[in-house]
Amino acid sequence: MLGRVAPGVCAQVTMVVNHQQNRNMATLKSISLRLKSVKNIQKITQSMKMVSAAKYTRAERDLKAARPYGEGSVIFYDRAEVTPPEDDPKQLYIAMTSDRGLCGAVHTSVSKVIRNKLQEPGADNIKVICVGDKSRSFLQRLYGKHIISVCNEIGRLPPTFKDAATIANAILTSGYEFGSGKIVYNKFRSVVSYEQSDLPLFSLKSIESAPKLATYDSLDSDVMQSYMEFSLSSMIFYALKEGACSEQSARMTSMDNASKNAGEMIDKLTLTFNRTRQAVITRELIEIISGAAALE
C-alpha cells in the first residue's frame, strides 16, 4: 500500500517545489525589471539636471541685464505717485508662468496667489491673463470665467523682448478696460529659493492724473501712450526673465532630489534582489543535498 501511495506523494511534492521555484523566478524577474526602470529614470533626471544647470547659468546672466527694464518702470510710477483710480474698480492680473513642468511649485505658487485674490469679495471685477499653460490649467476649472486670454509657447526658449511686446500687445488689444492691476511672478533670490512678487499696472487715465507727473517735461497724450506701452512690455520682459531664472533653478533642484531618490531606491531594490536570489540558491542547494541524502 505504501508503494502505491508514494508515487502520488512524490508528484505533489515535486509540483510544490516547482511552483515555489517559478514564483521566486517571477519575483526576481519583476525586481530586475523595476531596477532597470529606476536606473533609466535616474539617467533621465541626471541629464535634465545638467541641462537645467546650463540653462540656469544663462538665465541668471540675462536676468542681470533685464532688471533695469522692470525697476525703471516701477520707479517712474513711484516718483509720479500714480495710484489706482477710485471710480474704476476693474482690475487685471497677469499670471507669469510657462508651459513646462517638473520644477516643483514654481507655477503653482503664482497661481495660488491669484486664486486667493479671486476668492476675496468683489472678485467679479477681476480678470486674469495667463502667460503659460500651467496657470491656465490651475485656474481653468474653478475660475474659467475670469480668464480672458492665454499665451502659450512660453518656456521652451529663453524669453526675448519681442515675446514681451507680443504679450503686451495682446493685453492692450484684448478689449478689457481696466483701471489697475498686477503682474504676479516669481522673483529669483538664490539657487534654492524664490518668492512671489508683483509689479503694478495702471491705465493711461491713472498715469495722466498722477499728482507729480508735472515733474517730467514734454509729456503729452501720445508720449504717455507710447510710454505706457513700452513700460508694460518692459515689466513683462523683466517678469519673464525672473520667472525663467526661478524655473530653471527650481528644476535643477527638483532633478537633483529626484536623482538622489532614485539612487536610494536602486540601493533598496538591489539589496532585495540579492536577498531573493540568495534565498533561491540556498533552497535549491537544500533540495539537491536532501535528494542526494535520500538516495543513500
Disulfide bonds with the S-S distance in Angstrom:
none
